[in-house]
Each structure stands twice: as C-alpha cells, then as structure tokens.
C-alpha cells in the first residue's frame, strides 16, 4: 500500500506544479465572442510597448532572444522550424520568401537568422495587427524583414512566397477556418503550423487563456481555441498533403486539469486537388 502511494503521488504533484487556479486555460465557451467579452485582449498598448522594448534589445544585440516580452540569455532554437526553412530553401536554390503570419516584431526571424546567412535571397514577411505593422515598418524593417497588414498586402509585394508559417496564432483568431481557407486560396507551396493545441473531443473547445504578468508586465487574457484535429486537418487536406507532425515543446500544460502539449505540422501543396 505504501509503495502504491509513493508511486501515485509524484505524478500528481508534478501535474499540480504546472497547474494554476488563476492562470492558464479556463472554461468552455460556445463562441469566440462569448469568451472575448470577458477578456482584456492582446492588443493593449502596454503589451506592444513591452514587446517593442525586448525586440529592440535583440535587434541591437543587447540580449540573445525574446519571446512574448520575456528576455532570455540564449536563443531557444526551434529545430522543426529551422529544418523547414533549410528544406524549403534547398529546393529553391537557397532562396526563400516566407510569410510569418502573426510573427510579432520578428521573434522567429531573429531566432533563426544566424543560420540562414548562406541564402542567396531571403524575404521575411510578417503579417500583424495594425499597431505592430506601423511600428515594425518604422523601427524594425531591414533588407530581409518587412511588415504587412494582410495577405493581400503581402502578395502585392511578394506574389510567389515559398512557405507560410503560422505559429501560436491560429488558436487566437476569431474565425480560424476562414483564415485557413483564405491562406489555402493562395496556393503557397508549403505551410507550417506550430504551437497548436488540440482538443480530444469531437468538437473545438473555446477557452479563455489568462496570462501572468511575467509575460507582458501586466495580466492579459484572450480567447483561445483548442481544435478538433480531424476537423482542422480535413480543412487543410482539401489542397495540402501533410508531410509530418511534431511536438512543438516538451512542456506539458493543462486545460484546467486536462494535460496537453503544443503540436505542429508541415504541409505541402497538392496542385492536383
């Protein structure tokens, strides 16, 4: 009996270590709008100011890496993304035009740029909220990185992108399936989804994600969708083939007391569909 108790308690304690009664993902709402009215949102000026400050320090070489307003002493490499960038460029004479949908002020660009110096051409196109685009154009554009308000805006400048990345973004979009249909209509050769959470039920689950001040300097909250995998992938399979899946991060998180890990997938356009 004592042995069983000893074996049972460590997993429970480990789960509770990552569980928070105040922060994290809570609730199960019928619609995005129903959840949104109870949230503070992501577009507050304070959050943008924090991200501007940390990204500027990365740009100037004062810190190694930032993500969501948190600074790090070393770059946290995303090997799945880096491998995808290298793979796609290798099939295009070391040239790459990437659309980074919801790419903040260039987090993934600064994360990977030191490994892309052999590219003969690199266009890193970020689509973001208007306030991000405005300050991005003013303070963060360079020979590689440019900011755009929409896919149409981006395509007017770069009509033949090679890869679209949507990382930790799709779940925060009010109409994610409409966005996917819009993306699919452009027939971009490769598509990468990263940091996506899935629901283990037959339907999507809309929650409120409450974020502690360590991220943005203030408490923030916004609707967050956990997708039914079959529904999401069926949408993509209308004109894309999945090349591989991957676990985005090893960390385990919790929707209330239900564990999940962020996942990703890499897709190739199927022109025959």
C-alpha positions in Angstrom: 0.0 0.0 0.0 2.8 2.4 0.9 4.5 1.6 -2.4 1.4 2.4 -4.4 1.0 5.7 -2.6 4.7 6.5 -3.3 4.2 5.7 -7.0 1.0 7.7 -7.3 1.9 10.9 -5.6 4.8 12.1 -7.8 2.8 12.3 -11.0 0.0 14.2 -9.1 2.4 16.6 -7.6 4.2 17.1 -10.9 0.8 17.9 -12.5 -0.1 20.4 -9.9 3.3 22.1 -10.2 2.2 23.3 -13.7 -1.4 23.9 -12.8 -2.7 27.3 -11.7 -6.1 28.1 -10.4 -5.7 31.7 -11.6 -3.8 31.5 -14.9 -3.9 29.2 -17.9 -6.8 28.0 -19.9 -10.3 28.1 -18.4 -13.8 27.5 -19.4 -15.6 26.0 -22.4 -17.5 28.8 -24.4 -19.9 28.3 -27.2 -18.4 31.1 -29.3 -15.3 33.2 -29.6 -17.3 36.4 -29.0 -18.8 35.0 -25.8 -15.3 34.4 -24.4 -13.9 37.7 -25.8 -16.2 39.9 -23.7 -14.6 38.5 -20.6 -11.0 39.2 -21.8 -8.6 42.1 -21.7 -7.0 41.1 -25.1 -3.6 41.1 -26.8 -3.7 44.5 -28.4 -3.2 46.7 -25.4 -0.6 49.4 -25.8 1.3 48.2 -22.7 1.9 44.8 -24.2 3.1 46.3 -27.5 5.4 48.6 -25.6 6.9 45.6 -23.8 7.5 43.6 -27.0 8.9 46.7 -28.8 11.4 47.1 -25.9 12.5 43.5 -25.8 12.7 43.1 -29.6 14.8 46.2 -29.9 17.3 44.8 -27.4 17.5 41.6 -29.6 18.0 43.8 -32.7 20.8 45.7 -31.1 22.5 42.6 -29.7 21.9 43.5 -26.1 20.1 40.3 -25.4 20.1 36.9 -27.1 16.4 36.2 -27.6 12.9 37.3 -26.6 9.5 35.7 -26.9 6.3 37.3 -25.8 8.1 40.1 -24.0 10.3 37.7 -22.0 14.1 38.0 -22.4 16.5 35.0 -22.5 20.2 34.6 -22.1 20.4 32.3 -25.1 18.4 31.6 -28.2 15.8 28.9 -27.8 16.1 27.2 -31.2 13.0 25.8 -32.8 14.7 23.0 -34.8 11.4 22.0 -36.5 11.1 25.5 -38.0 14.8 25.8 -38.8 14.7 22.4 -40.6 11.7 23.5 -42.6 13.4 26.8 -43.6 16.5 25.0 -44.8 14.5 22.3 -46.5 12.3 24.7 -48.5 15.2 26.9 -49.4 17.3 23.9 -50.6 14.6 23.1 -53.1 14.7 26.7 -54.4 18.4 27.4 -55.0 18.9 28.7 -51.4 16.3 31.4 -51.9 13.4 31.8 -49.5 10.4 34.0 -49.2 8.4 33.3 -46.0 5.2 34.7 -44.8 5.2 34.8 -41.0 1.6 35.2 -40.1 1.3 36.8 -36.6 5.1 37.0 -36.3 5.1 39.8 -33.8 8.1 42.1 -34.5 10.3 39.3 -35.8 10.8 36.8 -33.0 11.3 33.8 -35.4 13.4 35.9 -37.7 15.9 36.8 -35.0 15.8 33.3 -33.7 16.9 31.8 -37.0 18.8 34.4 -39.0 22.3 33.4 -37.9 21.7 30.0 -39.6 20.5 31.5 -42.9 23.5 33.6 -43.9 24.2 31.3 -46.9 20.8 32.0 -48.5 21.2 34.0 -51.7 17.9 35.6 -51.2 15.7 36.0 -48.0 12.4 37.8 -47.7 10.8 37.5 -44.3 7.3 38.9 -44.5 5.4 39.5 -41.3 1.6 40.0 -41.2 0.4 41.5 -38.0 -2.1 43.7 -36.2 -2.0 47.4 -37.4 -0.2 48.8 -34.4 2.5 46.1 -34.8 2.8 46.8 -38.5 3.1 50.5 -38.0 6.0 50.3 -35.5 7.5 47.4 -37.4 7.7 49.5 -40.6 9.1 52.4 -38.6 11.7 50.7 -36.5 12.3 47.1 -37.4 12.4 46.7 -41.2 15.7 45.8 -42.9 16.9 44.2 -46.1 15.1 40.9 -45.2 12.2 41.7 -42.9 9.1 43.6 -43.9 5.7 44.1 -42.4 2.3 43.9 -43.9 -1.3 44.4 -42.9 -2.8 41.4 -44.7 -2.2 38.5 -47.0 -3.3 40.6 -50.0 -1.0 43.4 -48.9 1.9 41.0 -48.7 1.2 39.3 -52.0 1.2 42.6 -53.8 4.9 42.9 -52.8 5.8 39.2 -52.9 3.5 37.3 -55.2 5.4 34.0 -55.1 6.1 33.1 -51.5 7.6 29.6 -50.7 6.4 29.0 -47.2 3.7 30.3 -44.8 4.3 29.9 -41.1 1.5 30.3 -38.6 2.9 29.7 -35.1 0.9 30.1 -31.9 -1.6 32.3 -33.8 -4.4 30.2 -35.3 -6.0 29.4 -31.9 -6.4 33.2 -31.2 -8.1 34.1 -34.5 -11.9 34.7 -34.2 -12.6 32.7 -37.4 -9.6 30.3 -37.8 -11.2 28.1 -40.5 -12.0 31.2 -42.6 -8.4 32.2 -42.3 -7.2 28.8 -43.4 -9.4 28.9 -46.4 -8.0 32.3 -47.3 -4.5 31.0 -46.9 -5.2 27.9 -49.0 -6.6 30.0 -51.8 -3.2 31.5 -52.4 -1.7 28.0 -53.2 1.6 28.6 -51.3 3.9 25.6 -51.9 4.5 24.9 -48.2 2.6 25.5 -45.0 3.7 25.1 -41.4 1.5 25.1 -38.3 3.3 25.4 -35.0 2.4 25.6 -31.3 -1.2 24.4 -31.8 -3.3 22.9 -29.1 -5.8 20.1 -29.8 -9.0 19.1 -28.1 -9.5 15.3 -27.5 -13.3 15.7 -28.2 -15.1 15.7 -31.5 -15.6 19.5 -31.3 -13.4 22.5 -30.9 -13.1 23.9 -27.4 -13.0 27.7 -26.9 -11.4 28.8 -23.6 -10.0 31.9 -22.0 -6.3 32.0 -21.6 -5.2 34.1 -18.7 -1.6 35.1 -18.8 0.5 36.1 -15.7 2.4 39.4 -15.6 5.7 37.8 -16.2 5.0 37.7 -19.9 3.8 41.3 -20.7 4.3 43.1 -17.4 0.5 43.1 -16.8 -2.1 40.4 -16.6 -3.7 39.7 -20.0 -6.4 37.4 -21.2 -7.8 36.4 -24.6 -9.9 33.6 -26.2 -8.0 30.5 -27.2 -9.4 27.6 -29.3 -8.3 24.0 -28.9 -9.0 22.3 -32.2 -10.6 19.1 -33.1 -7.6 17.6 -35.0 -9.8 15.8 -37.6 -11.8 18.9 -38.4 -8.7 21.1 -38.8 -6.7 18.6 -40.9 -9.7 17.8 -43.1 -9.8 21.5 -44.0 -6.1 21.6 -44.9 -6.4 18.3 -46.8 -8.6 20.0 -49.4 -5.4 21.0 -51.2 -2.4 20.1 -49.0 -0.7 16.9 -48.0 0.7 16.5 -44.6 4.4 15.7 -44.6 5.0 15.2 -40.9 3.7 16.0 -37.4 5.9 17.0 -34.4 5.7 18.0 -30.8 6.4 21.7 -30.6 7.6 21.8 -27.0 8.2 19.1 -24.4 6.5 21.0 -21.6 3.1 19.7 -20.6 0.3 22.3 -19.9 -3.2 21.9 -18.6 -6.7 22.9 -19.6 -8.0 23.0 -16.1 -6.7 19.5 -15.1 -6.5 18.0 -18.6 -2.9 17.8 -19.9 -1.8 18.7 -23.4 1.3 19.5 -25.3 1.7 22.0 -28.2 2.0 20.4 -31.6 2.9 21.3 -35.1 2.7 20.0 -38.7 4.3 20.6 -42.0 2.3 20.6 -45.3 3.0 20.5 -49.0 0.6 21.9 -51.6 -1.1 19.3 -53.8 -1.8 21.0 -57.1 -4.0 18.1 -58.3 -6.7 18.8 -55.8 
